[in-house]
Amino acid sequence: MITACKILNWLAALAATLTACGDFAESTAPPGDPETPSLALLPLLDLNPDPDVVEVELVAGVGTAEYLPGKLAEVLAFRDGAMPETTGSVPGPILEARRGNRVIVHFRNELAHEMTVHWHGLRVPNAADGTPAAQIAVPEGGTYDYEFTALDEGTFWYHPHMMADELIERGLYGAVRVQGDSAVPSDADRVFVLDDVKLQSSGQLSTAIEALDVMMGRRGNVLLVNGQSNAALAVKAGTRERWRFVNTANGRFFQLRFEDRPLLVIAWDGGLLEEPYQTDRLLIAPGERYEVLVGFGDADSGRSLLLQTVHYDRGHSIPDSGPLDLMRVNVRARDPVQPTPELPSVLGKWAPLPVVPESPVRKFELTEEENGAEVKFMINGLIDGGRK
């Protein structure tokens, strides 16, 4: 039974998410268009009153998603087990924690096959890693408790580590945000989960596998931001926003371009950089995470800006389809405009790894062989643990 205290905790977390994300609920569509659904990721309800402990319930089950307007796709999805009235979503609920928190995830598997949950990028003990080598798979109807300490601040994600290509493609993934003490002043802190899905005209997920999918990874025909195609977002002029990107796609490399302004990169997979850098194009491979700062001046008020992905040449004669729209960003006036504090001169601090003459040096040569539909990927001429 859900107590009033638990409900209040969840509502507080939800309110914090919406506040940090800057008015997601308001319409971001042009005048006359229907309102755009919220892009905010629902936080998992923290059941533990201890401020140093995050305790949640995560359930994997069957659900539906509306990737195309008016057409429901059958998917697999995570949901918050502490909120019985909620349904599964793609992406799943976001896990929020602070660096140093003890994290307890009570997982329940309602799928018709066994699975595990992997915490991508987080440093966790073997028992919580979710790989078949370290954990016995959770059977249908079974449960498992994942316990670890959030050692690093940053942006991460969770997903199955069994049949991962199929289960992630069908919707089983979610984001993790670990806050720390680093001061990165911004007016909004948003998480954007990037993905693509291959859909039939009916809106259902396609099971067709082509030769190029085998070589390059399956690339979908519909692009998603937080589970939505044709995503739209409202921001305020005179603000600076922190955008966290997670690429959960099976094989697509997103090369981001944001209209007429650069992206200021402040963090990678390993956390905050010591010094940020600007780029006009940001390449994010599957599984990677990047964090950027984006500014909107007073002159942007009333403008509609496009976040796009542009072609990245991975070889094999993949044609350039031209820029593809990911999200429309509508800039609204904010009155009065309050200045955002200056960025610190140093964001993250990292001690270099020691390299001494005795340090081992190894060479890894990556090659591939293609023979029709058969593809081999090799390290130093070997595959599958040394098989030629």
Residue pairs with C-beta under 8 A, 6 or more apart in sequence:
2 82
2 83
2 84
5 49
6 45
6 47
6 82
9 45
9 46
9 47
9 49
10 43
10 45
10 46
10 82
10 83
13 43
13 45
13 46
13 96
14 42
14 43
16 43
17 40
17 41
17 42
17 43
17 94
17 96
18 24
18 25
18 40
20 188
20 189
20 190
21 39
21 40
21 188
21 189
21 190
22 187
22 188
22 190
22 234
22 235
22 236
22 239
22 241
23 234
23 236
24 38
24 39
24 40
24 233
24 234
25 38
25 40
26 35
26 234
27 33
27 35
27 36
27 234
28 35
28 36
28 232
28 233
28 234
28 328
28 330
29 35
29 36
29 232
30 304
30 330
36 231
36 232
36 233
37 228
39 190
39 192
39 225
39 226
39 228
39 231
39 233
40 226
41 91
41 93
41 94
41 174
41 175
41 191
41 193
41 226
42 80
42 86
42 89
42 93
42 94
43 93
43 94
43 95
43 96
44 56
44 57
44 58
44 80
44 82
44 93
44 94
44 95
44 96
45 56
45 57
45 80
45 82
45 83
46 54
46 55
46 56
46 96
47 55
47 56
47 57
47 82
48 54
48 55
48 104
52 100
52 101
52 102
53 101
53 102
53 103
53 104
54 95
54 96
54 97
54 101
54 102
54 103
54 104
54 150
55 103
55 104
55 106
56 80
56 82
56 95
56 104
56 105
56 106
57 80
57 81
57 82
57 105
57 106
57 107
57 108
58 78
58 79
58 80
58 81
58 92
58 93
58 105
58 106
58 107
58 108
58 117
59 78
59 79
59 80
59 81
59 88
59 107
59 108
59 109
59 110
60 76
60 77
60 78
60 107
60 108
60 109
60 110
60 111
60 115
60 117
60 160
60 172
61 76
61 77
61 79
61 88
61 110
61 111
62 74
62 75
62 76
62 77
62 88
62 110
62 111
63 74
63 75
63 76
63 77
63 79
63 87
63 88
63 89
63 90
63 171
64 72
64 73
64 74
64 75
65 72
65 73
65 75
65 77
65 89
65 90
65 171
65 227
66 72
66 73
66 203
67 73
67 197
67 199
67 203
67 222
67 224
67 227
67 229
68 199
68 203
68 222
68 229
70 203
71 202
71 203
71 204
72 203
73 197
73 199
73 203
73 204
73 205
74 204
74 205
75 88
75 90
75 170
75 171
75 205
76 88
76 111
76 167
76 170
76 171
76 172
77 87
77 88
77 89
77 90
77 92
77 171
77 172
78 88
78 89
78 91
78 92
78 93
78 172
78 173
78 174
79 86
79 87
79 88
79 89
79 92
79 93
80 86
80 93
81 106
81 108
88 171
89 227
90 171
90 173
90 227
91 173
91 174
91 175
91 193
91 195
91 226
91 227
91 248
92 158
92 172
92 173
92 174
93 174
94 174
94 175
94 176
94 177
94 191
95 103
95 105
95 158
95 174
95 175
95 176
95 177
96 176
96 177
96 179
97 103
97 150
97 176
97 177
97 178
97 179
98 150
98 153
98 178
98 179
98 180
99 150
99 151
99 152
99 153
99 178
99 179
99 180
99 181
100 149
100 150
100 151
101 149
101 150
101 178
102 147
102 148
102 149
103 146
103 147
103 148
103 149
103 150
104 145
104 146
104 147
105 117
105 145
105 146
105 147
106 143
106 145
107 117
107 138
107 143
107 144
107 145
107 146
108 142
108 143
109 115
109 138
109 139
109 140
109 141
109 142
109 143
109 144
110 140
110 141
111 140
112 140
113 140
113 163
114 137
114 138
114 139
114 140
114 142
114 162
115 137
115 138
115 160
115 162
115 163
115 167
115 172
116 130
116 131
116 132
116 135
116 137
116 138
116 144
116 160
116 161
116 162
117 130
117 144
117 146
117 158
117 159
117 160
117 161
118 129
118 130
118 131
118 158
118 159
118 160
118 161
118 164
119 128
119 129
119 130
119 146
119 148
119 156
119 158
119 176
120 156
120 157
120 158
120 159
120 287
121 154
121 155
121 156
121 157
121 176
121 269
121 289
122 148
122 150
122 151
122 152
122 156
122 176
122 178
123 148
123 151
123 152
124 146
124 148
125 147
125 148
126 134
126 135
127 134
127 135
127 147
128 135
128 146
128 147
128 148
129 135
129 161
130 146
130 160
130 161
131 161
132 161
132 162
135 144
137 162
138 144
150 178
152 178
152 180
152 271
153 178
153 179
153 180
153 181
153 182
153 271
153 272
154 178
154 180
154 267
154 269
154 270
154 271
154 272
154 289
154 291
155 175
155 176
155 177
155 178
155 191
155 244
155 245
155 246
155 267
155 289
155 291
156 175
156 176
156 177
156 178
156 246
156 289
157 173
157 174
157 175
157 176
157 193
157 246
157 248
157 289
158 173
158 174
158 175
158 176
159 167
159 168
159 172
159 173
159 174
159 248
160 167
160 168
160 172
165 218
165 250
168 248
168 250
169 197
169 205
169 218
169 250
170 205
173 193
173 195
173 248
174 193
175 191
175 193
175 244
175 246
177 191
177 244
182 272
182 347
182 348
183 344
184 242
184 266
184 272
184 293
184 343
184 344
184 347
185 240
185 340
185 341
185 342
185 343
186 240
186 241
186 242
186 293
186 340
187 236
187 239
187 240
187 241
187 340
188 235
188 239
188 241
188 242
189 241
189 242
189 244
190 241
190 242
190 243
190 244
191 226
191 244
191 246
192 225
192 226
192 243
192 244
192 245
192 246
192 327
193 224
193 225
193 226
193 227
193 246
193 248
194 223
194 224
194 225
194 245
194 246
194 247
194 248
194 249
194 254
194 284
194 326
195 220
195 223
195 224
195 227
195 247
195 248
195 249
196 219
196 220
196 221
196 222
196 223
196 224
196 249
196 250
196 252
197 205
197 220
197 221
197 222
197 224
198 205
198 206
198 208
198 218
198 219
198 220
198 221
198 222
199 205
199 206
199 220
199 221
199 222
200 206
209 218
211 372
211 373
212 219
212 316
212 318
213 219
213 251
214 373
214 375
215 316
215 368
215 370
215 375
216 251
216 314
216 316
216 318
217 249
217 250
217 251
217 252
217 286
218 250
218 251
219 249
219 250
219 251
219 252
220 249
220 250
220 252
222 229
223 229
223 309
223 324
223 325
223 326
224 231
225 231
225 326
225 327
230 325
230 328
231 326
231 327
231 328
232 327
232 328
232 329
232 330
233 327
233 328
233 329
233 330
234 329
234 330
234 332
235 241
235 296
235 329
235 330
235 331
235 332
236 296
236 331
236 332
236 333
236 334
237 296
237 297
237 298
237 299
237 300
237 301
237 331
237 332
237 333
237 334
237 337
238 296
238 297
238 298
238 334
238 337
238 338
238 339
239 295
239 296
239 334
239 340
240 293
240 294
240 295
240 296
240 340
241 293
241 294
241 295
241 296
242 266
242 291
242 292
242 293
243 291
243 292
243 293
243 294
244 267
244 289
244 290
244 291
245 254
245 256
245 282
245 284
245 289
245 290
245 291
245 292
246 288
246 289
247 253
247 254
247 284
247 285
247 286
247 287
247 288
247 289
248 286
248 287
249 286
250 286
251 286
252 286
253 283
253 284
253 285
253 286
253 312
253 314
254 283
254 284
254 309
254 326
255 281
255 282
255 283
255 284
255 309
255 310
255 311
255 312
256 263
256 281
256 282
256 283
256 284
256 307
256 308
256 309
256 326
257 280
257 281
257 282
257 307
257 308
257 309
257 310
257 323
258 294
258 305
258 306
258 307
258 308
258 329
259 305
259 306
259 307
259 329
260 305
261 294
261 295
262 278
262 279
262 280
263 278
263 279
263 280
263 282
263 292
263 293
263 294
264 276
264 277
264 278
264 292
264 293
264 294
264 295
265 273
265 276
265 277
265 278
265 279
265 282
265 290
265 291
265 292
266 272
266 273
266 276
266 291
266 292
266 293
266 347
267 273
267 289
267 290
267 291
267 347
267 348
268 288
268 289
268 290
268 291
269 288
269 289
270 350
271 348
271 350
272 291
272 347
272 348
273 347
273 348
274 346
274 347
274 348
274 349
274 350
275 346
275 347
276 293
276 343
276 347
281 310
282 290
282 292
283 312
284 290
293 343
296 331
298 337
300 331
301 331
301 332
301 333
302 331
302 332
302 333
303 330
303 331
304 328
304 329
304 330
304 331
305 328
305 329
305 330
305 331
306 325
306 326
306 327
306 328
306 329
307 325
307 326
307 327
307 328
307 329
308 323
308 324
308 325
308 326
309 323
309 324
309 326
310 322
310 323
310 324
311 320
311 321
311 322
313 320
363 380
364 379
364 380
365 379
365 380
365 381
366 377
366 378
366 379
367 377
367 378
367 381
368 375
368 376
368 377
368 378
369 375
369 376
369 378
370 376
376 383
377 383
381 388
382 388
